[in-house]
């Protein structure tokens, strides 16, 4: 890869991937809706000469087409908010794939674990039956079918699936985003789900490294890939975050009933209710395929990743 474009460059995964690409000396186009946010990103990353900015609309295939003409690979990191997923997710997917197909480009979709539905074994590999029982899971499965369908003959897509994430660039809409931000500021905070159930989280810089490795391997395309993280209880995660922040303010566990009540006033929380099963019976990703075909799984210990994240959030 000599030149790439990152759609949704100012989001959590997009920012991490842009930073990793620049660290590897790869010329990168940061694509987003807001010039202000794009300029902030460029400044944050040291005003690298390798980084150019492009304001555009990821729901418009013509906008993506014009921005991506000179790129070797397109990274699709635009995240659709929960409350907009039903009406917008497939529209976005079709626009991005249409542009990639017209250009005959390689395209990396960064997505989550929702299509797997409930796990039928402890660690879920890429061959796990996809039988989602939630509205969002079904939409995400339709997105996968669209991406890998025969209607796009020239595009070469791959899907990289991440568990919940955290890291210096993680946004406030992630499961841990507001939790960590409030802890970093020494404020009362909340944690979605039980503090006692082990969950899987990936440190975003690790995810970015592994996704970029995938993108550079021509054999990785037209497939699904799991990008696993580490497993930890919410209690230990919160403990490490509080120690890093130097605070002892309480962190309140939000169960499904409480989330449903908050949802009366918050559209985002209302849409989160159906995904609460992931906080009760978590899905853990099997990374054997990646490890065997691409390279070693990168797993920064929580004792290192969490303090780095807290420090970054303190500076916001």
C-alpha positions as CSV (number, residue, x, y, z in Angstrom):
1,X,0.0,0.0,0.0
2,X,1.4,3.4,-1.0
3,X,-1.7,5.5,-0.7
4,X,-5.0,4.9,1.1
5,X,-8.2,6.7,2.2
6,X,-9.9,6.3,5.5
7,X,-13.7,7.1,5.6
8,X,-14.8,8.2,9.0
9,X,-11.3,9.3,9.8
10,X,-12.2,11.4,12.8
11,X,-14.1,8.6,14.6
12,X,-12.6,6.2,17.2
13,X,-11.4,3.4,14.8
14,X,-10.7,5.8,12.0
15,X,-8.4,8.0,14.0
16,X,-6.5,4.9,15.3
17,X,-6.1,3.5,11.8
18,X,-5.0,6.9,10.3
19,X,-2.3,7.2,13.0
20,X,-1.1,3.6,12.3
21,X,-0.9,4.3,8.6
22,X,1.1,7.4,9.1
23,X,3.5,5.6,11.5
24,X,4.2,3.2,8.6
25,X,4.9,6.0,6.2
26,X,1.8,5.4,4.1
27,X,0.3,8.4,2.3
28,X,-3.2,8.8,3.7
29,X,-6.4,10.7,2.9
30,X,-8.6,11.5,5.9
31,X,-12.2,11.6,4.7
32,X,-15.0,13.1,6.8
33,X,-18.0,15.4,7.0
34,X,-16.5,18.1,9.2
35,X,-13.5,20.2,8.1
36,X,-13.1,21.4,11.6
37,X,-12.7,17.8,13.0
38,X,-10.4,16.9,10.1
39,X,-8.2,19.8,10.9
40,X,-8.2,18.9,14.6
41,X,-7.2,15.4,13.6
42,X,-4.3,16.6,11.4
43,X,-3.0,18.8,14.2
44,X,-3.3,16.0,16.8
45,X,-1.2,13.8,14.5
46,X,1.6,16.4,14.1
47,X,0.5,18.0,10.8
48,X,2.1,15.1,8.9
49,X,2.9,15.8,5.3
50,X,1.7,12.3,4.5
51,X,-1.9,13.3,5.6
52,X,-4.3,15.1,3.3
53,X,-7.9,16.0,4.2
54,X,-11.0,15.5,2.1
55,X,-14.5,16.7,3.1
56,X,-17.2,14.5,1.8
57,X,-20.4,12.5,2.4
58,X,-19.9,8.8,2.9
59,X,-23.6,8.2,2.0
60,X,-22.9,9.5,-1.5
61,X,-21.0,7.1,-3.8
62,X,-20.0,9.9,-6.1
63,X,-18.3,11.7,-3.2
64,X,-16.4,8.6,-2.2
65,X,-15.5,7.9,-5.8
66,X,-13.9,11.3,-6.4
67,X,-11.9,11.1,-3.1
68,X,-10.7,7.6,-3.6
69,X,-9.5,7.6,-7.3
70,X,-5.8,7.5,-6.4
71,X,-6.0,5.3,-3.3
72,X,-4.9,1.6,-3.3
73,X,-7.2,0.7,-0.4
74,X,-10.3,2.2,1.1
75,X,-10.9,1.8,4.9
76,X,-14.5,2.1,5.8
77,X,-14.7,3.3,9.4
78,X,-17.9,5.4,9.4
79,X,-20.1,4.3,12.3
80,X,-23.9,4.6,12.1
81,X,-25.4,5.7,15.4
82,X,-27.7,3.1,17.1
83,X,-30.8,5.2,16.6
84,X,-30.1,5.6,12.8
85,X,-28.9,2.0,12.0
86,X,-32.3,0.7,10.8
87,X,-32.7,3.4,8.1
88,X,-29.1,4.2,7.3
89,X,-26.7,1.2,7.7
90,X,-27.5,-0.5,4.4
91,X,-27.6,2.8,2.5
92,X,-24.1,3.6,3.7
93,X,-22.9,0.1,2.8
94,X,-24.3,0.3,-0.7
95,X,-22.8,3.8,-1.3
96,X,-19.3,2.7,-0.2
97,X,-19.4,-0.6,-2.1
98,X,-20.7,1.1,-5.3
99,X,-17.8,3.6,-5.3
100,X,-15.3,0.8,-4.6
101,X,-16.7,-1.3,-7.3
102,X,-16.6,1.4,-9.9
103,X,-13.0,2.0,-9.1
104,X,-12.1,-1.7,-8.7
105,X,-10.6,-1.0,-5.3
106,X,-9.7,-3.1,-2.3
107,X,-11.9,-2.1,0.7
108,X,-11.7,-2.9,4.4
109,X,-14.9,-2.7,6.4
110,X,-14.4,-2.3,10.1
111,X,-17.4,-3.7,11.9
112,X,-18.5,-5.5,15.1
113,X,-19.8,-8.8,16.4
114,X,-23.5,-8.3,16.2
115,X,-24.1,-10.7,13.2
116,X,-22.9,-13.6,15.3
117,X,-25.9,-13.4,17.7
118,X,-25.7,-15.5,20.8
119,X,-22.5,-17.6,21.0
120,X,-22.9,-21.3,20.9
121,X,-19.4,-21.9,22.1
122,X,-16.9,-20.1,24.3
123,X,-14.8,-18.6,21.5
124,X,-16.5,-17.7,18.3
125,X,-14.6,-18.1,15.0
126,X,-15.4,-16.8,11.6
127,X,-17.3,-20.0,10.7
128,X,-19.7,-19.6,13.6
129,X,-23.3,-19.8,12.4
130,X,-24.7,-16.3,12.1
131,X,-28.2,-16.3,13.5
132,X,-28.7,-12.9,15.1
133,X,-31.9,-12.5,17.2
134,X,-31.7,-8.7,17.5
135,X,-32.8,-6.0,15.0
136,X,-29.3,-4.6,14.8
137,X,-27.7,-8.0,14.4
138,X,-30.0,-8.7,11.5
139,X,-29.1,-5.4,9.8
140,X,-25.4,-6.1,10.3
141,X,-25.8,-9.5,8.7
142,X,-27.6,-8.0,5.8
143,X,-24.6,-5.6,5.5
144,X,-22.2,-8.5,5.4
145,X,-24.3,-10.2,2.6
146,X,-24.3,-6.9,0.7
147,X,-20.5,-6.4,1.0
148,X,-19.7,-10.0,-0.1
149,X,-22.4,-10.3,-2.7
150,X,-21.9,-11.0,-6.4
151,X,-23.5,-7.7,-7.5
152,X,-20.1,-6.0,-6.9
153,X,-17.8,-7.7,-9.4
154,X,-14.7,-5.4,-9.3
155,X,-14.4,-4.4,-5.6
156,X,-12.3,-6.6,-3.3
157,X,-13.8,-6.3,0.2
158,X,-12.8,-7.8,3.5
159,X,-14.6,-7.4,6.9
160,X,-12.6,-7.0,10.1
161,X,-14.7,-7.7,13.2
162,X,-13.8,-6.0,16.5
163,X,-15.2,-6.6,20.0
164,X,-16.0,-3.5,22.2
165,X,-13.0,-1.2,22.3
166,X,-11.2,1.4,24.3
167,X,-8.2,3.6,23.7
168,X,-6.9,7.2,23.3
169,X,-9.1,7.8,20.3
170,X,-12.2,6.0,21.4
171,X,-15.4,8.1,21.1
172,X,-18.0,8.7,23.7
173,X,-20.6,6.5,21.9
174,X,-18.6,3.3,22.6
175,X,-19.7,1.2,25.6
176,X,-16.7,2.4,27.6
177,X,-16.4,5.9,26.2
178,X,-18.4,7.9,28.8
179,X,-17.3,5.6,31.6
180,X,-13.6,6.3,31.0
181,X,-14.1,10.0,30.3
182,X,-15.9,10.5,33.7
183,X,-13.3,8.5,35.5
184,X,-10.5,10.5,33.9
185,X,-12.2,13.7,35.2
186,X,-12.8,12.3,38.7
187,X,-16.5,12.3,38.3
188,X,-19.2,9.8,39.3
189,X,-19.5,7.3,36.4
190,X,-21.5,4.3,35.2
191,X,-20.6,1.0,33.6
192,X,-23.0,-0.8,31.2
193,X,-23.6,-4.3,32.4
194,X,-22.5,-6.3,35.4
195,X,-19.1,-5.5,36.9
196,X,-18.6,-9.2,37.7
197,X,-18.9,-10.7,34.2
198,X,-15.7,-11.0,32.1
199,X,-16.0,-9.1,28.8
200,X,-13.7,-8.7,25.8
201,X,-12.2,-5.4,25.0
202,X,-9.6,-4.4,22.4
203,X,-7.1,-1.6,22.7
204,X,-7.7,0.5,19.5
205,X,-4.0,1.0,18.6
206,X,-3.7,-2.9,18.7
207,X,-6.8,-3.2,16.5
208,X,-5.4,-0.6,14.0
209,X,-2.1,-2.5,13.7
210,X,-3.8,-5.8,12.9
211,X,-6.3,-4.2,10.5
212,X,-3.6,-2.5,8.5
213,X,-1.7,-5.9,8.4
214,X,-4.9,-7.5,7.0
215,X,-5.2,-4.7,4.4
216,X,-1.7,-5.3,3.1
217,X,-2.3,-9.0,2.5
218,X,-3.9,-9.7,-0.9
219,X,-5.0,-13.1,0.3
220,X,-7.1,-11.6,3.1
221,X,-9.8,-10.2,0.8
222,X,-13.4,-11.5,0.2
223,X,-13.4,-12.9,3.8
224,X,-14.4,-12.2,7.3
225,X,-11.7,-11.8,10.0
226,X,-11.9,-11.7,13.8
227,X,-9.7,-9.2,15.5
228,X,-9.8,-10.3,19.2
229,X,-8.9,-8.4,22.3
230,X,-8.4,-9.3,26.0
231,X,-10.9,-10.5,28.6
232,X,-11.4,-8.7,31.9
233,X,-14.2,-8.2,34.4
234,X,-15.8,-4.7,34.6
235,X,-14.7,-4.5,38.2
236,X,-11.0,-4.9,37.4
237,X,-11.3,-2.6,34.3
238,X,-12.8,0.1,36.5
239,X,-10.2,-0.5,39.2
240,X,-7.3,0.0,36.8
241,X,-9.0,3.1,35.4
242,X,-9.5,4.7,38.8
243,X,-6.0,3.9,39.9
244,X,-4.7,5.5,36.7
245,X,-6.8,8.6,37.2
246,X,-6.2,8.9,40.9
247,X,-9.9,9.0,41.8
248,X,-12.0,7.0,44.1
249,X,-15.4,8.2,42.8
250,X,-18.1,5.5,42.5
251,X,-18.9,3.7,39.2
252,X,-22.5,2.5,39.1
253,X,-23.4,-0.7,37.2
254,X,-26.3,-0.3,34.8
255,X,-28.3,-3.5,34.2
256,X,-30.9,-4.0,31.5
257,X,-33.8,-2.7,33.7
258,X,-31.9,0.6,34.4
259,X,-30.9,1.0,30.8
260,X,-34.6,0.5,29.8
261,X,-35.6,3.2,32.2
262,X,-32.9,5.7,31.0
263,X,-34.1,4.9,27.5
264,X,-37.4,6.7,28.2
265,X,-35.4,9.9,27.9
266,X,-32.4,8.8,25.7
267,X,-32.9,7.4,22.2
268,X,-29.3,5.9,22.3
269,X,-29.9,4.1,25.5
270,X,-33.4,2.9,24.3
271,X,-31.7,1.3,21.3
272,X,-29.1,-0.3,23.6
273,X,-31.6,-2.4,25.5
274,X,-31.8,-5.2,22.9
275,X,-28.0,-5.5,22.9
276,X,-27.9,-6.1,26.7
277,X,-27.5,-9.8,26.1
278,X,-23.8,-9.1,25.2
279,X,-23.3,-7.8,28.7
280,X,-24.9,-10.9,30.2
281,X,-23.5,-13.7,27.9
282,X,-20.6,-12.1,26.1
283,X,-19.3,-13.1,22.8
284,X,-15.5,-13.8,22.8
285,X,-13.7,-13.8,19.5
286,X,-11.4,-16.6,18.3
287,X,-8.4,-15.2,16.6
288,X,-6.8,-18.5,15.4
289,X,-7.5,-17.7,11.7
290,X,-5.7,-14.3,12.0
291,X,-2.8,-15.8,14.0
292,X,-2.2,-18.6,11.5
293,X,-2.7,-16.7,8.2
294,X,-1.6,-13.1,9.0
295,X,0.5,-12.9,12.1
296,X,0.6,-12.8,15.9
297,X,-2.4,-11.3,17.8
298,X,-1.3,-8.0,19.4
299,X,-2.7,-7.6,22.9
300,X,-1.5,-4.7,25.0
301,X,-2.1,-5.5,28.7
302,X,-4.9,-3.6,30.3
303,X,-2.3,-2.4,32.9
304,X,-0.7,-0.4,30.0
305,X,-3.6,0.4,27.7
306,X,-6.0,1.8,30.4
307,X,-3.5,4.3,31.9
308,X,-2.6,5.5,28.3
309,X,-6.3,5.9,27.6
310,X,-7.0,7.8,30.9
311,X,-4.1,10.2,30.2
312,X,-5.4,11.0,26.7
313,X,-8.9,11.6,28.0
314,X,-7.6,13.9,30.7
315,X,-6.3,16.2,28.0
316,X,-9.7,16.6,26.3
